[in-house]
Amino acid sequence: MRSILTLILTLAITVCEAGPRARDLGVPFDGRPGPLNAITDVAGVTIGQVTLIRDLAAGRKVRTGVTAILPRGRESLNLPVFGAWFALNGNGEMTGTAWLEESGQLEGPVLLTNTHSVGIVRDAAIAWRVRQGGADASGYWWSLPIVAETWDGHLNDINGFHVHAAHVDEALAMATSGLVAEGNVGGGTGMICHEFKCGIGTASRRIPFAGSREYVVGALVQANYGRRDGLRIAGVPVGQHLRAHRVYSEDNEAAAETGSIIIVVATDAPLLPHQLKRIAKRAGMGLARMGSTAGNGSGDIFVAFSTANAMALHSEPLAVAEFIDNGELDPLFEATVQATEEAIVNAMVAARDMEGTEGRYARALPHADLVALLSRYGRLTAPE
C-alpha cells in the first residue's frame, strides 16, 4: 500500500512541475467534464486575459489585470444572450445588473478586474463597443456593460490605479476559444482564497439530454474569499490541517471572511432568464462545498447566460424562443454546482506563491500536502 501511495505522490508532484490542474493531482470530482474542462467548452464563448506584474519604487508592486468573457465571441457585439445574476452576499460590485434583471438579456462582454478599477474597465468597455461601429437606430451604441470585481489590495498596489483602457482593449482583442489560463492571471492575478494564493479557475460539465442530445455547463471564477480553517476539498478539511503560512493571524480581524468571488456560468442549453437566475443561484452551492459561509464582508456575485436562442434575439417584433421544461433542470443545477466547485479548486492548484506590494506574501496551496491529505482521508484517485 505504501509503495502505491508513493507512486501516486511521485506522479502528482512530477505533473505539478508542468502546471497541473486539480484532476492531475488525483482530486476526485463528480460529473463528466467537457474536452477542455473549461467554460470555453460552451461553443462560442471566448476568453481574453491581461496580466499586470511590475515592481515599482518604494516597495510597491503591481499584481492585477483584466479577464474578458465574450458569450458569443465577436458576435457578442451584435447579438445578446439571455442572462441573469444573483448576489449570495452583496459586499461587492457588478455593474449593469439593473438592466440585466429588467431585460433578461446580457449585452456584450463580462469583464473581471480589481475593486478600484471597475470604473475604468466599464468606461473602456463602452468606448471599445463604440469603436466597433454599427450604431443602433438611435445613432448611438447604448451600453451598460457587466463589470465585476474582487479586492486584490493585499498583494497589489490597488490605489495606484494600474489598469488602463488599453488593457481592456487588449483583453477583448485577444479573446479566444480553447484552453483558459488559470491561477495568477488576468483579473485574478493578485487574488487570495482561503488564505492561499488563488485567482482564475474554470471547469465544465456535459449533460446528456433527450436521447443523443447533450448540453454543456461551464464555470469561470475569480476567487478571492474565505478563511483557511473552513477550506474543504473533495470533502476533506484541508484548511484545518494546513495552517502554516496563513495570510492573516488568528487575532487579526482581517481573518474574517471579507473577501469575494465572482462566478460566471455559461451554458448552451436553451434557458429563459428566470431559469438562468435559478442556475446562478446554484453556483453558491458549489462555493459552499469549498467551505465558504458567504460572510458579511464577502461579495459573492454570480452571473449566468445561455448561448442558445440566437434567432430569438435579433430584435424582431415577434420572437420565438425554445426552453427546457422546469422539471428537467435538475441535471443542469447539479452540473453548475460541480463545475463551480472544480473551478475554484483549479484556481487554487494553478496559483503560485506571490510576493506583493509592501513586502506582503501569499503562498500557494502545497500540492504534495494536498495529495497526502486526500490519501489519508481515502479520497485520492488516480491522476487524470
HUBEL-V224375 format. One record per pair of residues at least 6 apart in sequence whose ideal C-beta (glycine too) atoms are under 6 Angstrom apart, sorted by the first residue. I is the first residue (numbers start at 0). J is the second residue. If there is no record, write none. Layout:
I:J / I:J
This chain:
4:374 / 8:370 / 10:382 / 11:24 / 11:25 / 11:370 / 11:382 / 12:367 / 14:23 / 15:366 / 20:345 / 21:344 / 21:345 / 21:348 / 22:383 / 23:382 / 24:366 / 24:370 / 25:379 / 25:380 / 25:382 / 26:233 / 27:233 / 27:378 / 27:380 / 28:341 / 29:337 / 30:204 / 30:337 / 31:205 / 32:203 / 33:40 / 33:203 / 33:205 / 33:215 / 36:202 / 36:203 / 37:179 / 37:201 / 37:203 / 38:44 / 38:201 / 38:217 / 38:219 / 38:265 / 39:176 / 39:179 / 40:203 / 40:215 / 40:217 / 41:215 / 41:217 / 41:265 / 41:267 / 43:71 / 43:72 / 43:306 / 44:265 / 45:69 / 45:72 / 45:174 / 45:175 / 45:176 / 46:68 / 46:174 / 46:179 / 47:67 / 47:170 / 47:171 / 47:173 / 47:174 / 48:66 / 48:170 / 48:184 / 48:185 / 49:64 / 49:65 / 49:166 / 49:169 / 49:170 / 50:64 / 50:184 / 50:185 / 50:188 / 51:61 / 51:63 / 51:64 / 51:161 / 53:61 / 54:60 / 58:357 / 59:156 / 59:356 / 60:355 / 60:356 / 61:156 / 61:161 / 62:154 / 62:155 / 62:188 / 62:189 / 62:355 / 63:113 / 63:151 / 63:155 / 63:188 / 63:189 / 64:185 / 64:186 / 64:188 / 65:112 / 65:166 / 65:167 / 65:170 / 65:186 / 66:111 / 66:185 / 66:186 / 67:108 / 67:110 / 67:170 / 67:171 / 67:174 / 68:109 / 68:263 / 69:75 / 69:108 / 69:174 / 70:80 / 70:304 / 70:306 / 71:78 / 75:107 / 75:108 / 76:131 / 78:312 / 79:104 / 79:105 / 79:106 / 79:312 / 80:105 / 80:304 / 80:306 / 81:103 / 81:272 / 81:305 / 82:99 / 82:105 / 82:275 / 82:304 / 83:272 / 83:275 / 83:276 / 83:279 / 83:303 / 84:96 / 84:99 / 84:279 / 84:302 / 85:279 / 85:280 / 85:301 / 86:300 / 87:283 / 87:293 / 87:299 / 88:293 / 88:297 / 88:299 / 90:296 / 90:297 / 90:298 / 91:259 / 91:298 / 91:300 / 92:117 / 92:148 / 93:147 / 93:300 / 94:121 / 94:146 / 95:143 / 95:144 / 95:145 / 98:143 / 99:105 / 103:272 / 105:304 / 107:144 / 109:145 / 109:263 / 110:120 / 110:124 / 110:146 / 111:147 / 111:186 / 111:221 / 111:261 / 112:120 / 112:148 / 112:162 / 112:186 / 113:148 / 113:151 / 113:157 / 114:148 / 114:150 / 115:157 / 116:162 / 117:146 / 117:148 / 119:162 / 120:146 / 120:167 / 121:144 / 121:146 / 123:164 / 123:167 / 124:144 / 125:142 / 127:168 / 127:171 / 128:140 / 128:142 / 129:140 / 134:140 / 147:261 / 149:190 / 149:221 / 149:223 / 149:259 / 151:189 / 151:190 / 153:359 / 154:189 / 154:353 / 154:355 / 154:359 / 155:189 / 156:356 / 179:201 / 181:199 / 181:200 / 181:345 / 181:346 / 181:349 / 182:198 / 182:349 / 182:350 / 183:198 / 183:350 / 183:351 / 184:199 / 185:199 / 186:221 / 187:198 / 187:199 / 187:221 / 190:197 / 190:198 / 190:223 / 191:197 / 191:223 / 191:246 / 191:361 / 192:222 / 192:223 / 192:224 / 192:225 / 193:225 / 193:227 / 193:230 / 193:238 / 194:227 / 194:245 / 194:246 / 195:347 / 195:364 / 196:350 / 196:353 / 196:361 / 196:363 / 197:222 / 197:346 / 197:347 / 197:350 / 198:346 / 198:350 / 199:221 / 199:346 / 200:220 / 200:342 / 200:343 / 200:345 / 200:346 / 201:219 / 201:342 / 202:218 / 202:338 / 202:341 / 202:342 / 202:345 / 203:215 / 203:217 / 203:338 / 204:216 / 204:334 / 204:337 / 204:338 / 205:213 / 205:215 / 206:214 / 206:330 / 206:334 / 207:213 / 208:214 / 214:267 / 214:268 / 215:267 / 216:266 / 216:334 / 216:335 / 216:338 / 217:265 / 218:264 / 218:338 / 218:339 / 218:342 / 219:263 / 220:262 / 220:342 / 220:343 / 220:346 / 221:261 / 222:260 / 222:343 / 222:346 / 223:258 / 223:259 / 224:258 / 224:259 / 224:260 / 224:291 / 224:297 / 225:291 / 226:256 / 227:238 / 227:245 / 228:238 / 228:239 / 229:238 / 229:290 / 230:237 / 230:238 / 230:290 / 231:290 / 232:344 / 233:378 / 235:372 / 235:373 / 235:376 / 235:378 / 237:372 / 240:372 / 241:368 / 244:362 / 246:361 / 247:253 / 247:254 / 256:294 / 256:297 / 257:296 / 258:297 / 259:297 / 259:298 / 260:299 / 261:300 / 262:282 / 262:301 / 262:339 / 263:302 / 264:278 / 264:282 / 264:303 / 264:335 / 265:304 / 266:305 / 267:306 / 267:307 / 268:323 / 268:331 / 269:307 / 269:308 / 269:321 / 269:322 / 270:305 / 270:322 / 271:322 / 275:303 / 278:303 / 278:335 / 279:301 / 279:303 / 281:332 / 281:335 / 281:336 / 282:301 / 282:335 / 282:339 / 284:336 / 285:336 / 285:339 / 285:340 / 288:340 / 289:343 / 293:299 / 308:320 / 311:318 / 311:320 / 347:364 / 350:363 / 351:363 / 352:362 / 352:363 / 353:361 / 354:360 / 373:379
